[in-house]
Amino acid sequence: MRVAVLLLAVLIAGCSGALHWDGGDTSAPARSAGTYTVKEGDTLFSIAFRHSLDHDELARWNDIDNPSLIYPGKELQLGPGRAERQQTASAPRRSAGASTATSSDDPGWEWPVTGEIIGRFGRDGNRGIDIAGEEGDRINAASDGRVVYSGSGLSGYGKLIIIKHNDTYLSAYAHNRELFVEEGDAVSAGQRIAEMGRANNRQPHLHFEIRVNGEPVDPLSRLPDL
């Protein structure tokens, strides 16, 4: 049982929205102020991911200078403090989340696996797309990056990998049968990172998400045409 939780694991997920078609909850709660108590196995990335937050903002709101470690039992603020809220209110308004991304931020994408799209972004609260295949199919990294989460600690995602591509973009790969990379590993586009699995004994598929500054976007708007 680890006491210090490695914080280089990702920012994907959400568990308090509409249920995903396969019974796994892959929706994320709307951004809202509140608190969260760190549990064993959590990372800053996974907490930010679950609440659709940017991990850098989450670290700033909680005065976390070294985001490498967080500890079970610590209570985190899920929004800015009063001083920052007042400063933000008095400052010129700027668009948030996905709209702040520029074309230069986009790392370029490849399909992590090819197959029929059986779940589309936004449908029944889906925060990504679902790509059907056969159990054991090769799952590839969709772009160069670094693994910030590899495990099964986020409810509704099964065996999950999250990759940080730059300060703007993350991608997530859920419902895997096997994981072949660990937290901290550098990966290249097209590199095998996992094998396709299934959720709740339903049709084998990959649940794939792209996050921009913590917010889910439609992967089909970023992936190349087949």
NORVEN-V612454 format. One line per field, one symbol per residue. psi: psi as a letter, one per 40 degrees, with the letter a starting at -180 (. if undefined). burial: + if it has 9 or more other C-alpha atoms within 8 Angstrom, else -. A space follows every 50 residues. Layout:
# NORVEN-V612454
psi=???
burial=???
This chain:
# NORVEN-V612454
psi=hidhhhegiifhahefaiiideehgfiiiihiiaihhhiheiiddddddd efihdddddddefhdgedhiihehhiheiiiddddddddeihiiiibdee iidddhehiihdiiahhehihehfeheaihhiaiheihhiheiiahhehh afehheeahihhhhdaedhiiihifidiheiihehhiihehheihhaihf fahhihhhihhhfehiihdeediii.
burial=----+++++++++++-++++--+++++++-------++-+-+++++++++ +++++--++++-----+-++++---+++++----+--+--------++-- +---+-+-+++++---+-++++--+++++++++++--+++++++++++++ -+-+++++++++++++-++++++++++++-+++---++++-++++++++- ---++++++++++++++++---+---
